[in-house]
């Protein structure tokens, strides 16, 4: 999409606002986790590419220069572009959210006086909460245990921590050695949308897998899970989110099923709810495990496990 740029000095916002676009961008990324910054930057860079401009600053300038009507029209065109390219609703909405939040900050600091009105795409939340299933998680663990190596020891610890604690991908890759407290069987994680780390208890099986990995990794400070790629020359480089996804997906492919890091969390939470029902815990108590902020999200897992729709459909079919 070809769009002409108005020079910065001719933008009316700069005549009345003490904030320039570079300051705005810095404030936008301030106090956010590195994972969030990467995601927002990727979204804004994709928008800049759509506008056929070189930088995020240029893309922001285009949003400002022609007022709310043109800004909403351009954003609607971008949304349609994402739809035509087969992007999923969650991806489209995240891209729109990144742009909206930038504009909201600009409105807060007095650079503009209007909001974007383009709506999100409808999303069917948690369409599949099953994940690979307990049997496939067990296959992953047994395969890694039976093929001992430096890599398999690390990967076994990764799968154990991911499943046993129900961690998200970003929560897992941001773990540091200093987050471990083996004496008290605790680990600290930086949860989603959290500013401070929270402490979780470690089961014995999880501790053993982590300890086996530390025997290989060593006890030097730094990231808990590191890349083993030789190009890093033995340096303790943190395993990236994409690296983690590749490890998990490749392992699943070797064993003949599809699995992603977050789908391990799905199976973990489903297992938690099943065990809670067996052992007398209620659904609210499962929130301490899943760390969801809304009980309604856990209710979706609960309903999928029970298959309320299927049971009721059977009863209806038998009623005539």
N, C-alpha and C positions, 0 to 999 in steps of 0.2 A: 504494500500500500504506500503510494507516494504522498508525502505530506511536507509542505513547506514550513520552515522554522522562522519564527519571529525572533530577532536578536534579543538577548537578555535585557539590554538596556532600554528596549522599547516596550517591555512588558509592564503594564500598569501596576501590577502587584509590587514591583520593585520600587515604585515611587512612594508607596505608602507603608510598605512592610519592611521592618529592619532585618527580616529573615531572607536569605537567598536560597537558591535551590540546593546548593551543596550542603548548607547548614541543615536544610530540611531532610535531605537524605541521611546525613549523619545522625540526626535526632531519631529518624525512623528506625535505624538499625541499633540504636543505643539500648542497652539493658535487655537484649534478646540473646538467646543461646546461639551458639555457632550453627547448630542444626537449623534453627528457625531462620537465621540470617541467610544461610545457603539457599533455603527453599524460597524465601521472599526475593532474593536477588535473581534466582533462576527464573521466577515468574515475571519479574520486571524486565529482565533481559529478553525473554520471549516476546513480551509486548513491544519492546523497542524494535526487535527484529520484524515484527508484523508491520510496524510503522515505517520500516526501512530507514531507520536512523541508527546512529552508531552507539549511543550511550543511553543509560537510564535517565540521565539529566535531560537529554533531548526529548525523550518520551514524556517525561513529566511536563516539560515546557509546552508540548503540544496539547496536553490535557488542559492547561491553564489558558492558552492564548486566545481561544475563540469562545470562551464562556460555557455555561452548563449545557446548552442545547447541542452544540457541536461535540462537546466532550461525551455526552451520553450517546450520540449517534456513532461516534468512533468506537466507543466501548461496545456498543451493540454489534457493530460490524466485526469486532474482534471476537466476541462471543460466538457469532455465527461462523466465523472462520474456524474456531476450535471445534464446533459441532461438526462442520463439514469434513474436518480432518480426523473424525472418529474419536475425539477425546471424551473420556467418561465424565459424567456429571460432577463427581467429586473433584476431578482435576480442573474442570472449567470453573467451578465455584471457588476453588482455592486461588486460581489465577485472578478472578474478579475480586476476591477478598483482599489480595495483596495490593491491588490498585486502589480499591476503595479505602483501605486503611491509610494509605499514603495521602489520599485526598482529604480524609477526615483529619489527619494531623495538620495539613495545610490550612484547613478551616479553623482548627483550634488555635493556631498561632496567627490568624488574621490575614493570611495570604489570599484566601478566597472566601466567599460568603455563601457558597452553594454546595449541594451534595450530588453524588451520582445516583441515578434512579434505576439503572439496569438491574433486573432481578436475577437471582440465582436460578439454576436449573433444578427441577424437582429431583430429589434423591430418595431412593429406597434404602433406608439405613440398615446396615448389617444384613445384606441379602443372604450371606452364607456365614454362619458363625461356627461351623463345624470344624474347619481346619483339616489337617491330614488325618486326624483321629489318633487315639491312644495306641492302636496296634502299629501304626506307621512310625510314631514317635519312638516306640520300643524298638522297632527295626533299625532306626537311625542309631540309637544308643548301642545296640548289640553289634552292629556293623563296625562302629568306631572302636568299641572295646576289643573286638576280635582282630583288628588290623592296627596294632600299636605302632605309632610313629610320633614325631614331634607335632605334626599337623593334626593327626587324629586325636591326640591328647588335648590340644587346644580346642578342636571342634567339639569334642565330647563335653568339655567344660561349658562351651557356648550353648550347646543344646540343653544341657542340664540346667544352667542358669535361666535360659529363656523359658523353658517349660516349667520348671519347679517354682519359679517366682512369677511367671506370667509377664515377663518384661517386654516392653516395646523395643523396636530396633534401636532408636536413639538412646534409650535408657541403658541398653547393653553396651553400646560402643563408647559411651562417655564414662564408663566405670574406670576408676584408677585403683592402683594397688592400695593407696591410702584410704580407700573406701571400705576396705576389709577390716573386720575385727573378729578374728578367729577365736580369740579367748572367750568372747561372749556370743559367738555364732551369729554375728550381725554383718550386714552390708548396707552401705548408704547409696541411694540412687537419686538421680535428678529426674523427677517425674515430669510428665507432660504438663506444660504451662505452669511449672513450678519455678520459683526463684531460689528456693533453698532445698537441700537434699533431705530426703526422708529415710528413716532406718527400717530395714526389713530383717526378719529372722531367717537364718539359713538352716535348711534341713541337713541332716548328716550326709545324705547322698550328694547333695550339692557341694558341701564343704570338701568332701573327698575328691570330687572331680576338679574343683578349683585348686586344691592342694597338689594334685597330680600335675596340673598344668604349671603351677608355680615351681615345681621341682625341675621342670624343663625351661621355663621362662627365666627363672632367677628372681631374686628379691629386690632388684633395683627399683627405685621410684619410677612412676610413669603410668601409662595406660595399662589396664589389666590385660586386655586382649589386643595383640599387636599383629601386624602383617608379617608373614614369613617369606615374602617375596625377596629373592636374593639381591635385587637391584639396590636395596636399602643398606647393604653392606653390614648387616648385623645390628643396625640401629633399631631402637624400640619405637617404631612408627605405629601410631594408633591405627587399628583396623577401622576402615571407613564404613559408613552405612551401606554403600554400594558393594564393598568387599564382603560384608556380612551376608548380604542378599545373594551374592554369587556363591558363597560357600554353602549356604543352605539349599539353594536351588540345585546346585550341582550334585550335592549329596542325595537329594530326592530323586533326581534323574537317574543316578546310578542304581537306586533301589526300585525304580519303576513307578514313582508317583510324583505328583506335583506338590511342592511345599514352598512357602515363603516365610521369612521371619515372623511377620505378623500373624500368619495362619497358625504358627505354633502357639502364639498367645491365645488365639481363638480356642484351640483344643485345650489349652491349659485352663482357661476360664470355664469352659464346658465341663471339664473334669472336676474343677473346684465345686461347681454347683451340684454335680452328681454326688460327690463325696459329702457335701454338706447335708444333702437330703438323707443319706445313709447314716450319718453320724450325729444328726440332731441339731445342726446349725441352720439358722434361717437365712433367707436370701439377703437381708440387710447386712449380715455378718460377712457375706462374700464380697462386699464392697471394700473391706480392708485388704482383701487379696487382689482384686482386679484394679482397685484404685480408680474406679469410675466416679465421677462426681454426681451422676444421676442414677437412681435406682431403675428408671425406665429403660436404660441401656442394658442393665443386667436382666431385666424382665424379658428382653428379646431373646437372650441366650436361653433363659429358663423355658420360654414358650417353644423354642426350636427343639430343645431336648425332649420335652413332653409331647411334641407334635400335637398340640391341642386341636389344630385345624383337622389333622388326619383322623384323630379319634372322634371328633364331633361329626365329621363327614361320614364316617362309618356308621355312627348312631343314627344319623339322618337317613342314610340309605336303607337301614334296617327298620325304619319306622313305618314303611309302607308295604 
